[in-house]
Amino acid sequence: MLVLTCGQVGLPGLRQLLDPYGITVQRLAVDNQIPGSFWGEPEAGLVGNTLYVRDDTPVHSALHEACHWICMDEQRRSTLHTDAGGDVAEENAVCYLQILLSDQIPGFGRERQFADMDAWGYSFRLGSARTWFEQDAEDARHWLLQTGLIDAQERPLGCVRR
């Protein structure tokens, strides 16, 4: 199964979603190198508050990197280039938040996010992104609540971690 790409869903929805978080989405030509790509091309790159994508960049990758920006503390955001860092708890929160935010991208959504995370190779102890999210991610949900990034109904609050 191929994962859904930014070129397939378009960037307006992604830009509208990420703008309140202070993230600028920069589209690059497919033959350009992606600055700040931790996993290598075609995966999204993150340098400062700029998320770099190409038409062949997976949507899940763009959301994952954006969620790193949202979840990291101000000190790391101020020097961010390529490696978001963070601990296991924060990484889990990033994955959880990207699932929540996926519903706000027209043509993508949670079901596709689960499938694309599994196809790309995210590894969860219970075997799939959906199973992790539904049965094993209470720690990630709690982290997002405690840092003020979601409310009790799991609605993202449109702000970055302070």
OpenMM code with the backbone's topology and positions (N, CA, C; nanometers):
from openmm import Vec3, app, unit

residues = "MET LEU VAL LEU THR CYS GLY GLN VAL GLY LEU PRO GLY LEU ARG GLN LEU LEU ASP PRO TYR GLY ILE THR VAL GLN ARG LEU ALA VAL ASP ASN GLN ILE PRO GLY SER PHE TRP GLY GLU PRO GLU ALA GLY LEU VAL GLY ASN THR LEU TYR VAL ARG ASP ASP THR PRO VAL HIS SER ALA LEU HIS GLU ALA CYS HIS TRP ILE CYS MET ASP GLU GLN ARG ARG SER THR LEU HIS THR ASP ALA GLY GLY ASP VAL ALA GLU GLU ASN ALA VAL CYS TYR LEU GLN ILE LEU LEU SER ASP GLN ILE PRO GLY PHE GLY ARG GLU ARG GLN PHE ALA ASP MET ASP ALA TRP GLY TYR SER PHE ARG LEU GLY SER ALA ARG THR TRP PHE GLU GLN ASP ALA GLU ASP ALA ARG HIS TRP LEU LEU GLN THR GLY LEU ILE ASP ALA GLN GLU ARG PRO LEU GLY CYS VAL ARG ARG".split()
positions = [
    Vec3(0.0841, -0.1185, 0.0000),
    Vec3(0.0000, 0.0000, 0.0000),
    Vec3(0.0886, 0.1247, 0.0000),
    Vec3(0.0624, 0.2126, -0.0906),
    Vec3(0.1339, 0.3389, -0.0944),
    Vec3(0.0684, 0.4364, 0.0022),
    Vec3(0.1506, 0.5205, 0.0636),
    Vec3(0.0967, 0.6197, 0.1562),
    Vec3(0.0499, 0.7427, 0.0779),
    Vec3(-0.0449, 0.8136, 0.1338),
    Vec3(-0.0988, 0.9338, 0.0718),
    Vec3(0.0039, 1.0458, 0.0823),
    Vec3(0.0199, 1.1203, -0.0257),
    Vec3(0.1223, 1.2251, -0.0292),
    Vec3(0.0615, 1.3654, -0.0247),
    Vec3(0.1463, 1.4605, 0.0048),
    Vec3(0.1031, 1.6007, 0.0090),
    Vec3(0.0511, 1.6461, -0.1270),
    Vec3(0.1103, 1.5954, -0.2342),
    Vec3(0.0630, 1.6307, -0.3673),
    Vec3(-0.0766, 1.5784, -0.3951),
    Vec3(-0.1120, 1.4664, -0.3341),
    Vec3(-0.2444, 1.4083, -0.3551),
    Vec3(-0.3529, 1.4829, -0.2778),
    Vec3(-0.3217, 1.5313, -0.1594),
    Vec3(-0.4234, 1.6029, -0.0811),
    Vec3(-0.4151, 1.7540, -0.0988),
    Vec3(-0.3029, 1.8031, -0.1497),
    Vec3(-0.2847, 1.9474, -0.1643),
    Vec3(-0.2413, 2.0103, -0.0332),
    Vec3(-0.1893, 2.1305, -0.0421),
    Vec3(-0.1364, 2.1956, 0.0772),
    Vec3(-0.2290, 2.2930, 0.1481),
    Vec3(-0.3358, 2.3421, 0.0864),
    Vec3(-0.4196, 2.4386, 0.1585),
    Vec3(-0.4706, 2.3884, 0.2936),
    Vec3(-0.5166, 2.2656, 0.3011),
    Vec3(-0.5673, 2.2120, 0.4267),
    Vec3(-0.4582, 2.1992, 0.5321),
    Vec3(-0.3410, 2.1557, 0.4902),
    Vec3(-0.2278, 2.1427, 0.5813),
    Vec3(-0.1842, 2.2802, 0.6320),
    Vec3(-0.1770, 2.3752, 0.5421),
    Vec3(-0.1392, 2.5110, 0.5826),
    Vec3(-0.2400, 2.5721, 0.6787),
    Vec3(-0.3666, 2.5542, 0.6508),
    Vec3(-0.4713, 2.6087, 0.7367),
    Vec3(-0.4657, 2.5444, 0.8759),
    Vec3(-0.4406, 2.4159, 0.8801),
    Vec3(-0.4308, 2.3447, 1.0062),
    Vec3(-0.3113, 2.3913, 1.0893),
    Vec3(-0.1967, 2.4104, 1.0251),
    Vec3(-0.0730, 2.4369, 1.0984),
    Vec3(-0.0457, 2.5840, 1.1253),
    Vec3(-0.1114, 2.6728, 1.0538),
    Vec3(-0.0894, 2.8157, 1.0728),
    Vec3(-0.1097, 2.8624, 1.2177),
    Vec3(-0.2150, 2.8203, 1.2875),
    Vec3(-0.2321, 2.8656, 1.4266),
    Vec3(-0.1164, 2.8255, 1.5191),
    Vec3(-0.0431, 2.7222, 1.4816),
    Vec3(0.0700, 2.6767, 1.5614),
    Vec3(0.1982, 2.7531, 1.5269),
    Vec3(0.1902, 2.8435, 1.4320),
    Vec3(0.3079, 2.9190, 1.3920),
    Vec3(0.4001, 2.8437, 1.2984),
    Vec3(0.3479, 2.7431, 1.2316),
    Vec3(0.4273, 2.6621, 1.1393),
    Vec3(0.4012, 2.7083, 0.9966),
    Vec3(0.5085, 2.7357, 0.9252),
    Vec3(0.5013, 2.7723, 0.7843),
    Vec3(0.5282, 2.6477, 0.7010),
    Vec3(0.4385, 2.6163, 0.6097),
    Vec3(0.4568, 2.5005, 0.5218),
    Vec3(0.5179, 2.5504, 0.3909),
    Vec3(0.6349, 2.4995, 0.3594),
    Vec3(0.7081, 2.5397, 0.2387),
    Vec3(0.7102, 2.4236, 0.1401),
    Vec3(0.6461, 2.4444, 0.0261),
    Vec3(0.6437, 2.3413, -0.0777),
    Vec3(0.7675, 2.3558, -0.1660),
    Vec3(0.8324, 2.2447, -0.1900),
    Vec3(0.9510, 2.2404, -0.2750),
    Vec3(0.9203, 2.1599, -0.4001),
    Vec3(0.9929, 2.1874, -0.5060),
    Vec3(0.9811, 2.1067, -0.6277),
    Vec3(1.0312, 1.9654, -0.5974),
    Vec3(0.9763, 1.8676, -0.6667),
    Vec3(1.0094, 1.7277, -0.6401),
    Vec3(1.1588, 1.6991, -0.6579),
    Vec3(1.2277, 1.7743, -0.7405),
    Vec3(1.3707, 1.7485, -0.7602),
    Vec3(1.4591, 1.8245, -0.6604),
    Vec3(1.4004, 1.8998, -0.5688),
    Vec3(1.4772, 1.9713, -0.4665),
    Vec3(1.5030, 1.8829, -0.3460),
    Vec3(1.6172, 1.9056, -0.2814),
    Vec3(1.6454, 1.8396, -0.1549),
    Vec3(1.5552, 1.8987, -0.0477),
    Vec3(1.5190, 1.8175, 0.0497),
    Vec3(1.4327, 1.8634, 0.1588),
    Vec3(1.5200, 1.8994, 0.2783),
    Vec3(1.5314, 2.0293, 0.3088),
    Vec3(1.6095, 2.0697, 0.4261),
    Vec3(1.5475, 2.0132, 0.5531),
    Vec3(1.6305, 1.9722, 0.6469),
    Vec3(1.5824, 1.9305, 0.7770),
    Vec3(1.5100, 1.7980, 0.7808),
    Vec3(1.5258, 1.7143, 0.6776),
    Vec3(1.4577, 1.5847, 0.6766),
    Vec3(1.5389, 1.4841, 0.7581),
    Vec3(1.4864, 1.4456, 0.8732),
    Vec3(1.5546, 1.3529, 0.9626),
    Vec3(1.5672, 1.2142, 0.8993),
    Vec3(1.4624, 1.1686, 0.8321),
    Vec3(1.4590, 1.0345, 0.7751),
    Vec3(1.5077, 1.0294, 0.6303),
    Vec3(1.5343, 1.1450, 0.5712),
    Vec3(1.5743, 1.1487, 0.4313),
    Vec3(1.4540, 1.1636, 0.3412),
    Vec3(1.4811, 1.1987, 0.2208),
    Vec3(1.3741, 1.2264, 0.1247),
    Vec3(1.2980, 1.0989, 0.0887),
    Vec3(1.1704, 1.1094, 0.0682),
    Vec3(1.0856, 1.2274, 0.0539),
    Vec3(1.0205, 1.2749, 0.1842),
    Vec3(1.0725, 1.2287, 0.2989),
    Vec3(1.0114, 1.2643, 0.4268),
    Vec3(1.0232, 1.4140, 0.4548),
    Vec3(0.9268, 1.4674, 0.5276),
    Vec3(0.9216, 1.6098, 0.5594),
    Vec3(1.0448, 1.6525, 0.6378),
    Vec3(1.0788, 1.7799, 0.6239),
    Vec3(1.1902, 1.8378, 0.6975),
    Vec3(1.1416, 1.9514, 0.7854),
    Vec3(1.2148, 1.9763, 0.8926),
    Vec3(1.1768, 2.0804, 0.9864),
    Vec3(1.3002, 2.1591, 1.0263),
    Vec3(1.2978, 2.2883, 0.9940),
    Vec3(1.4046, 2.3800, 1.0328),
    Vec3(1.3355, 2.5025, 1.0907),
    Vec3(1.3601, 2.5276, 1.2182),
    Vec3(1.2867, 2.6347, 1.2842),
    Vec3(1.1380, 2.6039, 1.2746),
    Vec3(1.0607, 2.7060, 1.2404),
    Vec3(0.9158, 2.6846, 1.2295),
    Vec3(0.8719, 2.6537, 1.0865),
    Vec3(0.9663, 2.6187, 0.9999),
    Vec3(0.9320, 2.5881, 0.8611),
    Vec3(0.9313, 2.4378, 0.8380),
    Vec3(0.8182, 2.3906, 0.7897),
    Vec3(0.7995, 2.2511, 0.7535),
    Vec3(0.8173, 2.2410, 0.6022),
    Vec3(0.9163, 2.1665, 0.5593),
    Vec3(0.9453, 2.1509, 0.4166),
    Vec3(0.8843, 2.0217, 0.3648),
    Vec3(0.8094, 2.0332, 0.2562),
    Vec3(0.7471, 1.9170, 0.1938),
    Vec3(0.7588, 1.9290, 0.0422),
    Vec3(0.7476, 1.8149, -0.0233),
    Vec3(0.7353, 1.8086, -0.1686),
    Vec3(0.6056, 1.7363, -0.1981),
    Vec3(0.5687, 1.7334, -0.3246),
    Vec3(0.4458, 1.6618, -0.3612),
    Vec3(0.4531, 1.5132, -0.3277),
    Vec3(0.5760, 1.4563, -0.3221),
    Vec3(0.5912, 1.3144, -0.2901),
    Vec3(0.6130, 1.2883, -0.1409),
    Vec3(0.6040, 1.3921, -0.0587),
    Vec3(0.6176, 1.3760, 0.0864),
    Vec3(0.4892, 1.3163, 0.1439),
    Vec3(0.5012, 1.2088, 0.2216),
    Vec3(0.3813, 1.1516, 0.2838),
    Vec3(0.3147, 1.2515, 0.3790),
    Vec3(0.1829, 1.2554, 0.3767),
    Vec3(0.1084, 1.3446, 0.4657),
    Vec3(0.1383, 1.3090, 0.6111),
    Vec3(0.1460, 1.1795, 0.6418),
    Vec3(0.1744, 1.1405, 0.7809),
    Vec3(0.3085, 1.1951, 0.8263),
    Vec3(0.4051, 1.2038, 0.7368),
    Vec3(0.5369, 1.2561, 0.7701),
    Vec3(0.5295, 1.4061, 0.7998),
    Vec3(0.4559, 1.4786, 0.7181),
    Vec3(0.4386, 1.6224, 0.7406),
    Vec3(0.3724, 1.6465, 0.8757),
    Vec3(0.2688, 1.5704, 0.9065),
    Vec3(0.2008, 1.5857, 1.0353),
    Vec3(0.2912, 1.5468, 1.1514),
    Vec3(0.3669, 1.4419, 1.1355),
    Vec3(0.4549, 1.3971, 1.2431),
    Vec3(0.5568, 1.5053, 1.2775),
    Vec3(0.6214, 1.5592, 1.1765),
    Vec3(0.7218, 1.6635, 1.2020),
    Vec3(0.6568, 1.7877, 1.2603),
    Vec3(0.5404, 1.8259, 1.2100),
    Vec3(0.4693, 1.9419, 1.2649),
    Vec3(0.4349, 1.9184, 1.4118),
    Vec3(0.3950, 1.7977, 1.4457),
    Vec3(0.3602, 1.7682, 1.5847),
    Vec3(0.4825, 1.7710, 1.6752),
    Vec3(0.5995, 1.7401, 1.6212),
    Vec3(0.7211, 1.7591, 1.7001),
    Vec3(0.7344, 1.9070, 1.7384),
    Vec3(0.7142, 1.9963, 1.6432),
    Vec3(0.7216, 2.1402, 1.6697),
    Vec3(0.6226, 2.1801, 1.7798),
    Vec3(0.5027, 2.1291, 1.7684),
    Vec3(0.3967, 2.1622, 1.8642),
    Vec3(0.4306, 2.1107, 2.0043),
    Vec3(0.4875, 1.9916, 2.0125),
    Vec3(0.5101, 1.9257, 2.1417),
    Vec3(0.6419, 1.9632, 2.2104),
    Vec3(0.7388, 2.0125, 2.1373),
    Vec3(0.8666, 2.0419, 2.2020),
    Vec3(0.8588, 2.1711, 2.2832),
    Vec3(0.9523, 2.1860, 2.3755),
    Vec3(0.9540, 2.3070, 2.4579),
    Vec3(1.0160, 2.4236, 2.3801),
    Vec3(0.9993, 2.5422, 2.4332),
    Vec3(1.0447, 2.6632, 2.3644),
    Vec3(1.1949, 2.6634, 2.3386),
    Vec3(1.2727, 2.6131, 2.4318),
    Vec3(1.4174, 2.6115, 2.4145),
    Vec3(1.4576, 2.5299, 2.2918),
    Vec3(1.4007, 2.4107, 2.2760),
    Vec3(1.4335, 2.3281, 2.1593),
    Vec3(1.3784, 2.3897, 2.0317),
    Vec3(1.2590, 2.4506, 2.0383),
    Vec3(1.2037, 2.5155, 1.9191),
    Vec3(1.2962, 2.6268, 1.8696),
    Vec3(1.3601, 2.6970, 1.9607),
    Vec3(1.4430, 2.8119, 1.9221),
    Vec3(1.5676, 2.7728, 1.8427),
    Vec3(1.6094, 2.6470, 1.8521),
    Vec3(1.7296, 2.6029, 1.7804),
    Vec3(1.7025, 2.4837, 1.6884),
    Vec3(1.5780, 2.4566, 1.6611),
    Vec3(1.5415, 2.3358, 1.5861),
    Vec3(1.5997, 2.3332, 1.4452),
    Vec3(1.6667, 2.2246, 1.4165),
    Vec3(1.7138, 2.1964, 1.2806),
    Vec3(1.7255, 2.0451, 1.2671),
    Vec3(1.6320, 1.9849, 1.1973),
    Vec3(1.6327, 1.8435, 1.1583),
    Vec3(1.5925, 1.7473, 1.2699),
    Vec3(1.6672, 1.7430, 1.3797),
    Vec3(1.6417, 1.6446, 1.4854),
    Vec3(1.5619, 1.7093, 1.5976),
    Vec3(1.4366, 1.6691, 1.6106),
    Vec3(1.3488, 1.7286, 1.7111),
    Vec3(1.3861, 1.6883, 1.8529),
    Vec3(1.4573, 1.5780, 1.8683),
    Vec3(1.4952, 1.5340, 2.0017),
    Vec3(1.3728, 1.4927, 2.0821),
    Vec3(1.3812, 1.5087, 2.2128),
    Vec3(1.2702, 1.4707, 2.2997),
    Vec3(1.2871, 1.3297, 2.3530),
    Vec3(1.2010, 1.2944, 2.4462),
    Vec3(1.2064, 1.1623, 2.5068),
    Vec3(1.0938, 1.0736, 2.4524),
    Vec3(1.0860, 0.9520, 2.5043),
    Vec3(0.9872, 0.8555, 2.4570),
    Vec3(0.8454, 0.9061, 2.4819),
    Vec3(0.8227, 0.9664, 2.5969),
    Vec3(0.6883, 1.0175, 2.6283),
    Vec3(0.6455, 1.1235, 2.5274),
    Vec3(0.7375, 1.2121, 2.4923),
    Vec3(0.7047, 1.3153, 2.3946),
    Vec3(0.6827, 1.2550, 2.2565),
    Vec3(0.7638, 1.1588, 2.2178),
    Vec3(0.7462, 1.0933, 2.0875),
    Vec3(0.6093, 1.0268, 2.0780),
    Vec3(0.5665, 0.9628, 2.1855),
    Vec3(0.4340, 0.9021, 2.1869),
    Vec3(0.3259, 1.0088, 2.1739),
    Vec3(0.3441, 1.1211, 2.2426),
    Vec3(0.2479, 1.2315, 2.2329),
    Vec3(0.2422, 1.2856, 2.0907),
    Vec3(0.3568, 1.2938, 2.0246),
    Vec3(0.3620, 1.3392, 1.8852),
    Vec3(0.2768, 1.2472, 1.7981),
    Vec3(0.2937, 1.1174, 1.8141),
    Vec3(0.2165, 1.0212, 1.7343),
    Vec3(0.0667, 1.0338, 1.7620),
    Vec3(0.0313, 1.0495, 1.8884),
    Vec3(-0.1098, 1.0626, 1.9250),
    Vec3(-0.1692, 1.1895, 1.8650),
    Vec3(-0.0963, 1.3003, 1.8776),
    Vec3(-0.1455, 1.4274, 1.8257),
    Vec3(-0.1594, 1.4243, 1.6743),
    Vec3(-0.0663, 1.3599, 1.6054),
    Vec3(-0.0779, 1.3554, 1.4595),
    Vec3(-0.2029, 1.2798, 1.4173),
    Vec3(-0.2430, 1.1812, 1.4953),
    Vec3(-0.3666, 1.1088, 1.4656),
    Vec3(-0.4863, 1.2010, 1.4873),
    Vec3(-0.4864, 1.2737, 1.5986),
    Vec3(-0.5973, 1.3670, 1.6238),
    Vec3(-0.6069, 1.4733, 1.5150),
    Vec3(-0.4936, 1.5286, 1.4748),
    Vec3(-0.4947, 1.6355, 1.3745),
    Vec3(-0.5286, 1.5861, 1.2345),
    Vec3(-0.5079, 1.4587, 1.2086),
    Vec3(-0.5319, 1.4064, 1.0735),
    Vec3(-0.6764, 1.4240, 1.0290),
    Vec3(-0.7684, 1.4239, 1.1251),
    Vec3(-0.9094, 1.4412, 1.0910),
    Vec3(-0.9392, 1.5802, 1.0351),
    Vec3(-0.8498, 1.6741, 1.0552),
    Vec3(-0.8718, 1.8110, 1.0094),
    Vec3(-0.8130, 1.8381, 0.8710),
    Vec3(-0.7590, 1.7369, 0.8064),
    Vec3(-0.7039, 1.7537, 0.6722),
    Vec3(-0.7986, 1.6884, 0.5724),
    Vec3(-0.8642, 1.7709, 0.4897),
    Vec3(-0.9555, 1.7152, 0.3890),
    Vec3(-0.8836, 1.6129, 0.3006),
    Vec3(-0.9477, 1.4984, 0.2810),
    Vec3(-0.8902, 1.3940, 0.1971),
    Vec3(-0.7936, 1.3027, 0.2694),
    Vec3(-0.7749, 1.3232, 0.3993),
    Vec3(-0.6833, 1.2379, 0.4762),
    Vec3(-0.7622, 1.1692, 0.5875),
    Vec3(-0.7592, 1.2168, 0.7075),
    Vec3(-0.8395, 1.1616, 0.8162),
    Vec3(-0.7714, 1.0501, 0.8938),
    Vec3(-0.8311, 1.0181, 1.0042),
    Vec3(-0.7764, 0.9223, 1.1004),
    Vec3(-0.7578, 0.7830, 1.0423),
    Vec3(-0.8560, 0.7341, 0.9683),
    Vec3(-0.8456, 0.5976, 0.9132),
    Vec3(-0.7252, 0.5857, 0.8204),
    Vec3(-0.7072, 0.6861, 0.7357),
    Vec3(-0.5921, 0.6834, 0.6445),
    Vec3(-0.4618, 0.7013, 0.7221),
    Vec3(-0.4652, 0.7847, 0.8249),
    Vec3(-0.3467, 0.8044, 0.9086),
    Vec3(-0.3022, 0.6716, 0.9694),
    Vec3(-0.3963, 0.5960, 1.0261),
    Vec3(-0.3623, 0.4648, 1.0828),
    Vec3(-0.2968, 0.3757, 0.9769),
    Vec3(-0.3600, 0.3669, 0.8623),
    Vec3(-0.3092, 0.2800, 0.7554),
    Vec3(-0.1709, 0.3241, 0.7082),
    Vec3(-0.1531, 0.4540, 0.6919),
    Vec3(-0.0242, 0.5038, 0.6435),
    Vec3(0.0860, 0.4884, 0.7474),
    Vec3(0.0534, 0.5060, 0.8742),
    Vec3(0.1530, 0.4837, 0.9789),
    Vec3(0.1979, 0.3381, 0.9788),
    Vec3(0.1035, 0.2473, 0.9646),
    Vec3(0.1382, 0.1051, 0.9592),
    Vec3(0.2200, 0.0724, 0.8341),
    Vec3(0.1793, 0.1270, 0.7204),
    Vec3(0.2503, 0.0996, 0.5948),
    Vec3(0.3925, 0.1528, 0.5985),
    Vec3(0.4127, 0.2675, 0.6620),
    Vec3(0.5451, 0.3283, 0.6675),
    Vec3(0.6364, 0.2516, 0.7627),
    Vec3(0.5772, 0.1908, 0.8660),
    Vec3(0.6573, 0.1120, 0.9579),
    Vec3(0.6679, 0.1651, 1.0996),
    Vec3(0.5754, 0.2544, 1.1394),
    Vec3(0.5726, 0.2917, 1.2809),
    Vec3(0.5552, 0.1624, 1.3586),
    Vec3(0.6271, 0.1475, 1.4682),
    Vec3(0.6147, 0.0221, 1.5433),
    Vec3(0.5540, 0.0480, 1.6806),
    Vec3(0.4511, -0.0260, 1.7085),
    Vec3(0.3815, -0.0174, 1.8361),
    Vec3(0.3735, -0.1574, 1.8955),
    Vec3(0.3817, -0.1669, 2.0271),
    Vec3(0.3832, -0.2985, 2.0916),
    Vec3(0.2629, -0.3832, 2.0591),
    Vec3(0.1497, -0.3226, 2.0361),
    Vec3(0.0299, -0.4016, 2.0079),
    Vec3(0.0120, -0.4288, 1.8588),
    Vec3(0.1065, -0.3853, 1.7778),
    Vec3(0.1086, -0.4252, 1.6379),
    Vec3(0.0565, -0.3280, 1.5348),
    Vec3(-0.0275, -0.2332, 1.5741),
    Vec3(-0.0776, -0.1387, 1.4742),
    Vec3(-0.1022, -0.0033, 1.5387),
    Vec3(-0.1039, 0.0986, 1.4560),
    Vec3(-0.1292, 0.2337, 1.5048),
    Vec3(-0.2676, 0.2438, 1.5687),
    Vec3(-0.3665, 0.1864, 1.5046),
    Vec3(-0.5033, 0.1923, 1.5579),
    Vec3(-0.5121, 0.1244, 1.6947),
    Vec3(-0.4571, 0.0060, 1.7058),
    Vec3(-0.4637, -0.0665, 1.8322),
    Vec3(-0.3906, 0.0107, 1.9415),
    Vec3(-0.2731, 0.0646, 1.9086),
    Vec3(-0.2001, 0.1473, 2.0050),
    Vec3(-0.2858, 0.2649, 2.0489),
    Vec3(-0.3401, 0.3378, 1.9532),
    Vec3(-0.4187, 0.4572, 1.9827),
    Vec3(-0.5394, 0.4250, 2.0701),
    Vec3(-0.6079, 0.3175, 2.0375),
    Vec3(-0.7319, 0.2830, 2.1075),
    Vec3(-0.7105, 0.2100, 2.2397),
    Vec3(-0.5968, 0.1397, 2.2544),
    Vec3(-0.5819, 0.0529, 2.3713),
    Vec3(-0.4566, 0.0746, 2.4552),
    Vec3(-0.3594, 0.1500, 2.4046),
    Vec3(-0.2310, 0.1528, 2.4742),
    Vec3(-0.1675, 0.2918, 2.4789),
    Vec3(-0.2424, 0.3953, 2.4526),
    Vec3(-0.1830, 0.5280, 2.4416),
    Vec3(-0.2280, 0.6256, 2.5502),
    Vec3(-0.2752, 0.5725, 2.6606),
    Vec3(-0.3218, 0.6597, 2.7680),
    Vec3(-0.2112, 0.7541, 2.8158),
    Vec3(-0.0867, 0.7071, 2.8177),
    Vec3(0.0245, 0.7920, 2.8588),
    Vec3(0.0416, 0.9107, 2.7642),
    Vec3(0.0256, 0.8877, 2.6357),
    Vec3(0.0387, 0.9950, 2.5372),
    Vec3(-0.0746, 1.0959, 2.5520),
    Vec3(-0.1945, 1.0456, 2.5702),
    Vec3(-0.3102, 1.1332, 2.5908),
    Vec3(-0.2904, 1.2181, 2.7154),
    Vec3(-0.2465, 1.1565, 2.8228),
    Vec3(-0.2228, 1.2278, 2.9488),
    Vec3(-0.1155, 1.3361, 2.9308),
    Vec3(-0.0089, 1.3030, 2.8594),
    Vec3(0.0991, 1.3992, 2.8332),
    Vec3(0.0438, 1.5216, 2.7608),
    Vec3(-0.0381, 1.4991, 2.6590),
    Vec3(-0.0965, 1.6099, 2.5824),
    Vec3(-0.1911, 1.6939, 2.6681),
    Vec3(-0.2668, 1.6294, 2.7542),
    Vec3(-0.3547, 1.7023, 2.8472),
    Vec3(-0.2728, 1.7855, 2.9453),
    Vec3(-0.1699, 1.7246, 3.0038),
    Vec3(-0.0878, 1.7923, 3.1045),
    Vec3(-0.0111, 1.9112, 3.0467),
    Vec3(0.0258, 1.9039, 2.9223),
    Vec3(0.1002, 2.0139, 2.8599),
    Vec3(0.0066, 2.1164, 2.7959),
    Vec3(-0.1236, 2.0951, 2.8046),
    Vec3(-0.2203, 2.1916, 2.7549),
    Vec3(-0.2353, 2.1957, 2.6045),
    Vec3(-0.2068, 2.0842, 2.5378),
    Vec3(-0.2168, 2.0808, 2.3916),
    Vec3(-0.3503, 2.0265, 2.3419),
    Vec3(-0.4207, 1.9517, 2.4285),
    Vec3(-0.5557, 1.9054, 2.3969),
    Vec3(-0.6442, 1.9279, 2.5195),
    Vec3(-0.7750, 1.9260, 2.4961),
    Vec3(-0.8679, 1.9357, 2.6094),
    Vec3(-0.9159, 1.7949, 2.6471),
    Vec3(-1.0027, 1.7873, 2.7450),
    Vec3(-1.0503, 1.6583, 2.7955),
    Vec3(-1.1276, 1.5776, 2.6914),
    Vec3(-1.1799, 1.6443, 2.5881),
    Vec3(-1.2502, 1.5746, 2.4793),
    Vec3(-1.1550, 1.5413, 2.3643),
    Vec3(-1.0252, 1.5556, 2.3878),
    Vec3(-0.9201, 1.5265, 2.2894),
    Vec3(-0.9213, 1.6215, 2.1705),
    Vec3(-0.9696, 1.7413, 2.1917),
    Vec3(-0.9647, 1.8428, 2.0857),
    Vec3(-0.8336, 1.9185, 2.0958),
    Vec3(-0.7557, 1.9201, 1.9875),
    Vec3(-0.6329, 2.0005, 1.9882),
    Vec3(-0.6693, 2.1489, 2.0085),
    Vec3(-0.5862, 2.2167, 2.0880),
    Vec3(-0.6179, 2.3536, 2.1281),
    Vec3(-0.5509, 2.4609, 2.0417),
    Vec3(-0.4766, 2.4199, 1.9398),
    Vec3(-0.4199, 2.5177, 1.8460),
    Vec3(-0.3054, 2.5984, 1.9030),
    Vec3(-0.2360, 2.5437, 2.0024),
    Vec3(-0.1223, 2.6148, 2.0609),
    Vec3(-0.0035, 2.5191, 2.0725),
    Vec3(0.1137, 2.5764, 2.0917),
    Vec3(0.2350, 2.4959, 2.1122),
    Vec3(0.2623, 2.4838, 2.2612),
    Vec3(0.3439, 2.3882, 2.2947),
    Vec3(0.3835, 2.3673, 2.4343),
    Vec3(0.4624, 2.4871, 2.4835),
    Vec3(0.4334, 2.5297, 2.6037),
    Vec3(0.5051, 2.6417, 2.6670),
    Vec3(0.5952, 2.5933, 2.7766),
] * unit.nanometer
topology = app.Topology()
chain = topology.addChain("A")
for resn in residues:
    res = topology.addResidue(resn, chain)
    for name in ("N", "CA", "C"):
        topology.addAtom(name, app.Element.getBySymbol(name[0]), res)
